[in-house]
């Protein structure tokens, strides 16, 4: 829809009507210092400043991780094991029966190693094992798609909660600082039936 121009006789009519109006409360505006200020008419256009592409760009934020930190997600999971044992586990008082170190492995190497380790430990009747992933290196090169720090650290809990490992795993928690802290997980296995 295009706007039509105002005709001169319509403009004259509007000016006559506007002169007959009165302010609703002129004393209130002056009381609060809200009296209209005279506007200086400046007919000269402001000069445009030089502009370079990207000059107003804000520096990139460190991370846009909508899923939250992996430690927070694991901590929010309900406790499925005995509360007393879980408390000892969180304080680092329980010693793991076996451990797997995934440092330096790629995802293709780490996934089968983790599956074999967990299934063997469960078959042997072990209850608590330690899986060391490391905290990971920052590999984000500032590209358009952010890269997570610690690929194994983020994928191991997902692997442990999906079949066939989900049937053997009862609880996953972040390890105590004495056993690796944020770079390791306690995996509490179910009893063998």
WOVEN-V666541 format. One record per helix or strand of 3 or more residues. SS is the DSSP state (H for helix, E for strand). FROM is the first residue (numbers start at 1). TO is the last residue. If there is no record, write none. Layout:
BEGIN
SS,FROM,TO ; SS,FROM,TO
END
This chain:
BEGIN
H,8,19 ; H,26,31 ; H,70,76 ; H,83,90 ; E,98,101 ; H,107,123 ; E,128,132 ; H,151,160 ; H,165,167 ; E,169,174 ; H,177,179 ; H,181,183 ; E,184,189
END
